[in-house]
Amino acid sequence: MKNRWKVIIIIGISILLLIQLFPGDRTNPPVTGEIQTSAEMNKILQKSCYDCHSHQTRWPWYSRIAPSSWLVIHDVDEGREHLNFSTWNNYTSREKIKIYEEIREVLKEEEMPLKPYLWLHPEAGLSEEDKQALFQWVSQTGSDTL
């Protein structure tokens, strides 16, 4: 029985070492048209949104260790697919209006930043003042886009 556990542990460690050969692609492509906002709004967006919704991701240490790296890369890729502040100029007016509506919705539902992200990055949380400022910004800017 003792030898069986040794073999299981050795196999487990071997697998963990082997998967390090497949770290995933942690890239930050060039910023091609960043959103233009006030300094206050830019500070809030960078603190709470940019790691997943821009090409200015700060890749944490655990994004270099598989299998957690795979999850982080997947979340960033998915976040960028839904909204990317670094390619803002590529969105049409209609797309921007839809994005503003979605931001309002996730603010109301308190869906972002994601809870698992906040466990490791509590500084990215939105204060009530941040939420109010964001809500006011998307409401005003979204209606100006029409």
N, C-alpha and C positions, 0 to 999 in steps of 0.2 A: 504493500500500500504506500509506503514511504517513497519508493522508487517511482511509482506511478505519478505522484505529485511533482517530483523532480522533473520528470519527462514533460508533464503538462506545463510547468513553469518555464522550462527551457524552450519548448515549442512556442509558448506565448511571447516570450521575450524575443525569440527569433522572428516571429511574425511582425512584432512592433518595430524591430530594427529593419526588416525587409521593406515594410511599407514606407519607410523614410526615403526610399529611392524614388517615390512618387509624391512629391510635396504639393503639386498643383501650381497653378500660375497666378502669382500675386503681382499683378501689374497695376501701374498707375499711368494709363495713356495720357497724352498731352491734353491740357485744357484747351478746348477749341472755342469756347464762347460762354464764359462764366456769367451767371446771373448777376445783375447789377442791383444792389440793395443798399440801404443805409448801413452805416458802420455798426449800429446796434443789431440790426437784423442779421447782418453778415456774421457777427459774433455768435449769435444764437444758432444759426444754421451750421456754422463750422463746429461748434461744440456738440450739437445733438444730432446732426444729420449727415455731415460730409463723409464720415467714415464709410457709410454704406451707399450714399447717394451722390458721389462725386468721383472724380479722378484724383482726389487728394486724400485718399485713404491712408490712415496711419495704421500700418499692419502691426498688430501686437505680437509679442513673442510666441504665443501659442498658435499663431497662424503659420508658423514654420515647422510645426510638429504634427505629422499625420497621426491619427485621422482627424484631429481637431482642425487642421489646416483645410481639409476638404469642406468642412461645414462652414468655416469662415469665408472661404472663397465663394462657395455657393451663395451664401447670404449676401455678400457684396455684389456678386454678379446679378442676382435677382433684384437687389435694391437699385442698382444702376439701370437695370432694364425698365423698372417702373418710373424712375425719376432720376435724372442726372443733372445736377446743378452745373457741372463742367461742360455740358453740351447744350446749355439752355437756348442758345441762339438757333439751334437746329430744330427746335419745336415750332410748329405753326401756332398762330393765335388760338385756334380751336383747341389744339393740344394743351396749350398753356392754361386755358380756361378750365379744361377738364382736370389738369393737375392741381390747380388752385382749389377746385371743388373737392378733390380727393384729400388734399392737405387739411381742409376744413373738417372733413369727415373723420380722419384719423385723429385730429386734435379733439373733437367731441368725444370720440370713443376711447381716447387715451391709448391708442394702439401703437404709437411710436414715441420714442424709440422702443424697440422690442424689449420685453422684460428680461430675457436671457442676456441680452447685451448690457442692460443696466446692472445686472448682478456683478459683472466684471468691470463695468465703467460707470459707477454711480454719478460721476461728475457730468455725464452726458444727459442726465435727467432734466426735464423741463420744469422750472418753477412755475407757480401760478402766473407770475408776471411775464415769464417767457411765453406761456401759452396764450395769454391775453394779447401780447404784442404780435405773436405769430398770427393769431386769429384775425386781429385787426389788419395786419399787413396783407394776408391773403384775401380778405374781404375787399379791401380798398384796391389793391393791385389787380385782383381778378376782375373787378368791375371796370377798371381803367383799360383792361385789355380788349374789352368789347368794341 
